[in-house]
Amino acid sequence: MGPNWDFFILPSKGLSGGIMILWRFDIGSFTVLKNIDQCVIGDLNAFNNGCWMITTVFGNKEAYKRRLFWDCIQEQSQRKIPYVIGGDFNCILSQEEKRGCKKFVYSQGSLEMLKFMNDNDYHDIGMVGPRYTWCNNKHGSARILERLDRCLLNSLAIQKIQIVMVRHLARLASDHCPIVLKIFVEIRSMARCIKFEDVLLSFKTSKHIVSKTWKKYFVGDEMEILNKKFKKALNDLFHWSKNKLEDFSREKSRLKAEILLLQEEEATNGWLEDEKVWMLKSKVKELNVILNHLNTWWKERAKVKWNVEGDSNTKFFHSFANAKRNTNWISHDKNMEGQITED
């Protein structure tokens, strides 16, 4: 993941299970306290934001095996610190969290989960996005949607977060929705400079812009003319690409919103018509094309020399490119009396 990242891996067994936890050690540290095959419990020491206990869950499908991680978490729940439990619980709590197949009934697993939450002061907070986080990707009467993934917070965690909300993102590369809980809001400044971007090579318009600039008449000796052509072409490409990349960002946001609407419609009103199913697939394909362009753009900005052609992870390159900016951010200050302020 790069020089500013560390990780802990709980290996999978064959094709099932497995948990990976990643954190950036330049903004916090994570210490594993306990782990079993269904969960990893650790302390997140976020610089200037105190200590949080974080449990990452990949619950077993069988209720009697899930009791092991309920007992494991309960042992650590007596500490008076903010606590977040998140992941795939493989358990639903009501009929509203399921669509398709058999009707929901309170099973032993559901009752045990509710009892654990009530006994240990854990709360299922609000969410934004599609109601269901998992789909079996089948069609017709065989299609099942369930909310298997969630975040549980204790009262101390809820009090420390300004806006407590879990966001369900669109299902794209998995049968699960990625879920996001923002604990802290980072403030970053943006620095701008003109550079040639590799992503421009994928557009025929950029070739036309350079060709048009190169045919213009400039005054001076050969070196001056060459430098003026370079400067003019780079400026023209910069202003054109700025608008183009903004269009990509708007298109990305628009397509994600439309994908979410279609998935929410399926979750709320029932199965989608064939026309809308094909529309959903088309929008996902279009989004992937745009993400590929943005990925190329961020890859060059990241300056990752060890990366090979074909590697693709826009979010990683975005984080890698912004790593330097953390060194310019003053998060707190100590006065002559030794008091620390974050204002």
Backbone torsions as a table, in degrees:
resi	resn	phi	psi	omega
1	MET	NA	-4.0	179.5
2	GLY	111.1	177.0	-171.8
3	PRO	-71.7	-19.9	-176.4
4	ASN	-99.7	10.8	-175.7
5	TRP	-116.5	146.1	171.0
6	ASP	-132.0	166.8	-173.6
7	PHE	-154.7	162.3	171.5
8	PHE	-133.9	133.4	-177.2
9	ILE	-121.0	128.5	168.6
10	LEU	-103.5	105.7	-170.1
11	PRO	-61.3	150.7	175.9
12	SER	-78.7	163.1	175.1
13	LYS	-109.7	99.9	-173.9
14	GLY	69.8	-122.1	179.9
15	LEU	-102.2	8.2	-176.6
16	SER	-122.4	155.9	177.1
17	GLY	73.5	-164.9	179.6
18	GLY	97.7	134.2	178.7
19	ILE	-136.9	135.7	172.7
20	MET	-122.4	130.3	177.0
21	ILE	-118.0	129.5	179.8
22	LEU	-125.0	142.4	176.8
23	TRP	-147.4	153.2	177.4
24	ARG	-93.5	115.5	-174.4
25	PHE	-77.4	-4.7	174.8
26	ASP	-82.9	-11.5	177.6
27	ILE	-122.8	-1.6	178.6
28	GLY	178.3	171.0	177.5
29	SER	-130.1	151.5	179.8
30	PHE	-129.3	126.9	-179.4
31	THR	-118.3	121.3	179.9
32	VAL	-75.5	123.7	178.7
33	LEU	-94.4	-39.0	-177.5
34	LYS	-160.9	147.1	175.4
35	ASN	-148.4	142.2	170.0
36	ILE	-128.1	-177.9	-174.0
37	ASP	-69.3	-8.8	-178.9
38	GLN	-114.0	-7.7	-179.4
39	CYS	-161.4	157.1	174.4
40	VAL	-127.2	125.1	-178.8
41	ILE	-111.4	132.8	-179.9
42	GLY	-157.3	168.0	177.2
43	ASP	-99.0	126.6	173.0
44	LEU	-100.8	110.6	175.6
45	ASN	-97.5	93.8	-179.4
46	ALA	-85.9	123.5	-175.9
47	PHE	-57.4	127.2	179.8
48	ASN	71.5	4.0	179.9
49	ASN	-127.3	14.5	173.1
50	GLY	77.0	-171.1	-177.4
51	CYS	-102.1	132.7	177.7
52	TRP	-124.6	141.3	173.4
53	MET	-96.1	127.7	-175.6
54	ILE	-122.5	129.2	174.5
55	THR	-119.1	124.4	177.1
56	THR	-102.8	127.2	-169.4
57	VAL	-116.5	137.6	165.1
58	PHE	-134.1	84.1	-171.5
59	GLY	-69.0	147.6	176.7
60	ASN	-71.9	152.4	179.5
61	LYS	-70.7	-22.5	-177.8
62	GLU	-94.1	129.4	-172.6
63	ALA	-61.9	-39.8	-176.0
64	TYR	-68.3	-27.3	176.0
65	LYS	-77.7	-28.7	177.9
66	ARG	-67.7	-22.1	178.8
67	ARG	-59.2	-28.4	179.6
68	LEU	-61.6	-44.4	-178.5
69	PHE	-80.4	-24.4	171.8
70	TRP	-62.7	-44.2	178.6
71	ASP	-64.9	-39.6	-179.9
72	CYS	-63.6	-44.0	179.9
73	ILE	-68.7	-38.3	-177.0
74	GLN	-62.9	-32.1	178.0
75	GLU	-62.9	-31.7	-176.6
76	GLN	-95.7	-2.1	-171.4
77	SER	-84.7	1.7	-177.2
78	GLN	-84.2	-12.7	-179.3
79	ARG	-72.4	143.1	-178.2
80	LYS	-92.7	66.8	176.5
81	ILE	-137.2	161.2	176.6
82	PRO	-60.1	137.3	-173.8
83	TYR	-133.5	130.5	177.1
84	VAL	-124.8	128.0	174.7
85	ILE	-117.9	122.5	-177.4
86	GLY	-145.2	153.0	176.3
87	GLY	144.0	-156.5	-179.1
88	ASP	-96.5	105.0	-177.6
89	PHE	-84.5	-13.6	-177.6
90	ASN	52.7	39.4	-177.8
91	CYS	-155.1	139.6	176.0
92	ILE	-117.3	158.5	-171.4
93	LEU	-115.4	-7.9	-179.2
94	SER	-161.0	170.1	178.8
95	GLN	-65.9	-28.9	179.6
96	GLU	-65.3	-15.5	-178.3
97	GLU	-98.8	15.6	-179.5
98	LYS	-147.2	143.9	172.4
99	ARG	-140.4	132.6	177.9
100	GLY	95.5	164.2	178.8
101	CYS	59.9	-143.3	-175.5
102	LYS	-74.3	152.0	177.1
103	LYS	-69.0	145.0	-178.7
104	PHE	-68.8	136.6	170.3
105	VAL	-133.3	147.6	179.7
106	TYR	-66.7	112.7	178.2
107	SER	-96.8	174.2	178.3
108	GLN	-61.1	-37.6	179.9
109	GLY	-63.1	-44.3	179.1
110	SER	-64.3	-42.9	-179.9
111	LEU	-64.1	-39.7	179.0
112	GLU	-66.5	-37.0	178.2
113	MET	-67.1	-44.1	178.2
114	LEU	-63.2	-40.2	178.6
115	LYS	-63.8	-41.9	178.0
116	PHE	-60.1	-45.1	-179.1
117	MET	-63.4	-43.9	-178.8
118	ASN	-67.8	-39.5	-176.5
119	ASP	-73.4	-24.9	-172.0
120	ASN	-118.4	14.7	174.9
121	ASP	62.0	48.5	174.0
122	TYR	-111.9	142.9	-173.5
123	HIS	-129.1	138.7	174.9
124	ASP	-88.1	105.8	-172.6
125	ILE	-81.1	173.0	-178.1
126	GLY	-66.8	161.6	-179.7
127	MET	-140.1	157.0	178.0
128	VAL	-124.6	137.9	179.5
129	GLY	117.9	-165.3	179.3
130	PRO	-58.0	141.1	-177.0
131	ARG	-65.0	-35.0	-175.8
132	TYR	-103.4	143.5	-177.3
133	THR	-106.0	-6.4	-178.3
134	TRP	-137.5	145.0	177.1
135	CYS	-141.1	140.4	178.9
136	ASN	-81.6	0.1	174.5
137	ASN	61.3	25.9	174.6
138	LYS	-99.4	176.8	-175.3
139	HIS	-119.9	159.4	175.7
140	GLY	66.3	-142.0	-175.7
141	SER	-70.6	-14.4	179.8
142	ALA	-85.2	-5.9	-176.2
143	ARG	-77.8	133.9	-179.2
144	ILE	-128.6	135.5	174.9
145	LEU	-124.5	134.0	-179.8
146	GLU	-145.5	155.2	174.0
147	ARG	-99.1	89.0	-177.0
148	LEU	-94.0	-21.7	-175.2
149	ASP	-106.8	138.1	-179.5
150	ARG	-162.9	171.8	173.0
151	CYS	-121.6	134.5	174.9
152	LEU	-113.6	133.7	-178.7
153	LEU	-126.0	145.6	171.9
154	ASN	-85.0	174.3	-174.1
155	SER	-62.9	-37.5	-179.8
156	LEU	-63.3	-39.1	178.3
157	ALA	-67.0	-41.8	-179.7
158	ILE	-62.8	-37.3	-179.9
159	GLN	-68.9	-30.5	-175.6
160	LYS	-84.0	-21.4	-179.0
161	ILE	-92.3	132.1	-176.3
162	GLN	-65.0	-52.6	178.6
163	ILE	-122.6	107.4	-175.3
164	VAL	-89.4	109.0	-178.1
165	MET	-159.8	137.3	174.2
166	VAL	-99.5	133.3	179.2
167	ARG	-106.1	126.0	174.3
168	HIS	-92.2	118.4	179.5
169	LEU	-87.1	173.0	-177.4
170	ALA	-71.4	142.8	173.0
171	ARG	-76.5	120.1	-179.4
172	LEU	-126.1	-59.1	-174.4
173	ALA	-107.0	7.5	-176.3
174	SER	-145.2	167.6	173.5
175	ASP	-85.9	-0.4	175.6
176	HIS	-110.6	148.4	169.2
177	CYS	-77.9	135.1	166.5
178	PRO	-66.1	141.0	177.5
179	ILE	-119.3	142.7	-174.8
180	VAL	-126.6	129.3	171.1
181	LEU	-121.1	114.1	178.5
182	LYS	-88.8	119.8	178.7
183	ILE	-94.7	-44.8	-178.7
184	PHE	-122.3	152.7	176.3
185	VAL	-110.7	119.1	179.2
186	GLU	-87.2	142.8	176.5
187	ILE	-111.2	121.6	-177.9
188	ARG	-131.8	146.0	175.6
189	SER	-95.4	150.8	-178.1
190	MET	-109.6	126.7	176.5
191	ALA	-106.6	138.5	-176.3
192	ARG	-120.6	140.7	173.8
193	CYS	-151.8	156.2	-176.8
194	ILE	-88.4	121.9	177.5
195	LYS	-138.4	152.6	173.0
196	PHE	-78.1	132.6	-176.9
197	GLU	-107.0	133.4	178.8
198	ASP	-59.8	-27.9	-178.0
199	VAL	-63.7	-23.5	179.9
200	LEU	-64.6	-25.4	-177.8
201	LEU	-67.3	-17.0	-179.1
202	SER	-86.9	2.1	-179.6
203	PHE	-118.2	131.0	178.6
204	LYS	-66.7	-28.1	-178.3
205	THR	-61.3	-36.0	-178.6
206	SER	-63.5	-37.3	177.2
207	LYS	-63.6	-39.3	179.0
208	HIS	-66.1	-39.2	179.9
209	ILE	-63.6	-44.8	179.7
210	VAL	-65.8	-43.8	-179.9
211	SER	-60.7	-42.1	-179.8
212	LYS	-64.6	-41.7	179.9
213	THR	-67.2	-39.0	-175.9
214	TRP	-67.8	-23.7	-178.8
215	LYS	-85.0	-9.2	-179.5
216	LYS	-73.4	156.9	-178.4
217	TYR	-91.9	128.6	177.3
218	PHE	-125.6	148.6	-178.3
219	VAL	-99.5	141.2	177.3
220	GLY	134.6	-179.5	177.1
221	ASP	-75.9	178.9	-172.8
222	GLU	-60.3	-40.8	-179.4
223	MET	-67.3	-42.5	179.0
224	GLU	-62.8	-43.9	179.8
225	ILE	-62.2	-43.1	179.6
226	LEU	-62.2	-44.8	179.7
227	ASN	-64.2	-39.5	179.6
228	LYS	-65.8	-39.3	178.6
229	LYS	-64.9	-43.9	177.6
230	PHE	-58.9	-47.3	-176.1
231	LYS	-64.4	-45.0	-178.8
232	LYS	-65.9	-43.1	180.0
233	ALA	-64.3	-41.4	-179.5
234	LEU	-65.5	-41.0	177.6
235	ASN	-64.4	-43.7	179.1
236	ASP	-63.3	-41.8	178.4
237	LEU	-65.2	-38.6	-178.9
238	PHE	-61.9	-49.9	-177.5
239	HIS	-67.6	-36.1	176.9
240	TRP	-67.5	-46.3	-176.7
241	SER	-67.9	-31.0	178.6
242	LYS	-59.2	-46.9	178.1
243	ASN	-67.2	-37.3	-178.0
244	LYS	-65.9	-44.6	-179.4
245	LEU	-69.1	-32.8	174.8
246	GLU	-65.0	-37.7	176.0
247	ASP	-62.5	-41.3	178.0
248	PHE	-60.1	-44.0	-179.2
249	SER	-63.9	-41.5	178.4
250	ARG	-65.8	-42.8	178.9
251	GLU	-63.5	-40.6	178.7
252	LYS	-60.6	-45.6	179.6
253	SER	-65.0	-40.7	-179.7
254	ARG	-63.6	-46.6	-178.3
255	LEU	-65.9	-40.2	177.5
256	LYS	-61.4	-42.3	179.6
257	ALA	-63.3	-42.0	-179.7
258	GLU	-68.2	-37.4	176.4
259	ILE	-63.1	-43.8	178.8
260	LEU	-62.4	-40.3	179.7
261	LEU	-62.4	-43.3	179.8
262	LEU	-65.8	-39.5	178.9
263	GLN	-70.6	-35.5	176.0
264	GLU	-68.0	-37.1	177.8
265	GLU	-63.0	-40.8	178.2
266	GLU	-64.8	-39.1	-178.2
267	ALA	-70.6	-32.2	-173.9
268	THR	-91.1	-46.4	-170.2
269	ASN	-101.9	-4.6	-178.0
270	GLY	110.6	-165.1	-174.6
271	TRP	-68.8	147.0	178.9
272	LEU	-77.9	150.4	173.1
273	GLU	-67.2	158.7	-178.1
274	ASP	-56.6	-38.4	-179.4
275	GLU	-62.0	-41.5	-179.6
276	LYS	-73.9	-30.4	175.6
277	VAL	-63.3	-44.6	177.6
278	TRP	-67.0	-35.3	176.7
279	MET	-62.1	-41.2	179.0
280	LEU	-62.1	-45.9	179.0
281	LYS	-62.3	-39.0	-179.6
282	SER	-64.5	-42.1	-179.2
283	LYS	-68.3	-36.5	176.9
284	VAL	-64.3	-41.4	178.8
285	LYS	-64.4	-43.5	178.8
286	GLU	-63.3	-39.7	178.7
287	LEU	-63.3	-39.2	-179.8
288	ASN	-64.5	-34.8	176.9
289	VAL	-63.7	-45.3	179.9
290	ILE	-65.6	-41.5	178.7
291	LEU	-62.6	-32.8	178.4
292	ASN	-65.1	-41.2	176.8
293	HIS	-64.1	-45.5	-179.6
294	LEU	-65.9	-34.2	178.5
295	ASN	-63.2	-42.5	177.7
296	THR	-61.9	-39.6	-179.2
297	TRP	-64.1	-46.9	-178.9
298	TRP	-71.6	-30.9	-179.3
299	LYS	-61.6	-42.4	179.4
300	GLU	-67.7	-39.6	179.7
301	ARG	-64.8	-30.9	-177.0
302	ALA	-71.1	-25.2	-179.0
303	LYS	57.6	40.3	-179.6
304	VAL	-86.3	101.0	-174.2
305	LYS	-72.9	-26.9	-175.6
306	TRP	-84.8	-3.7	-179.0
307	ASN	-77.1	145.0	-178.4
308	VAL	-105.3	158.7	179.9
309	GLU	-61.6	132.3	-179.7
310	GLY	108.0	-24.9	175.7
311	ASP	-64.4	136.8	-175.0
312	SER	-142.9	113.5	176.5
313	ASN	-161.8	86.2	-174.1
314	THR	-57.1	-42.3	-177.2
315	LYS	-61.6	-39.6	178.8
316	PHE	-63.4	-48.2	-178.8
317	PHE	-64.2	-35.9	177.2
318	HIS	-60.2	-46.6	180.0
319	SER	-66.8	-41.1	-178.1
320	PHE	-64.5	-41.4	-178.5
321	ALA	-66.2	-30.1	-177.5
322	ASN	-90.9	-0.5	-173.9
323	ALA	-59.8	-39.3	-178.3
324	LYS	-62.1	-30.2	-173.3
325	ARG	-66.6	-22.4	178.8
326	ASN	-64.2	-29.8	-178.3
327	THR	-70.5	-17.9	179.9
328	ASN	-94.0	0.8	-176.1
329	TRP	-100.6	120.0	176.3
330	ILE	-93.2	112.1	-173.5
331	SER	-90.5	-26.3	178.9
332	HIS	-155.1	164.8	-175.0
333	ASP	-141.3	142.3	179.0
334	LYS	-111.5	128.0	-179.6
335	ASN	-87.5	-175.5	-175.5
336	MET	-63.8	-26.1	179.8
337	GLU	-84.5	-1.1	179.3
338	GLY	86.1	8.7	178.9
339	GLN	-86.5	138.6	-178.7
340	ILE	-100.4	133.3	177.0
341	THR	-126.3	146.9	178.4
342	GLU	-110.9	5.0	-179.7
343	ASP	-66.5	NA	NA
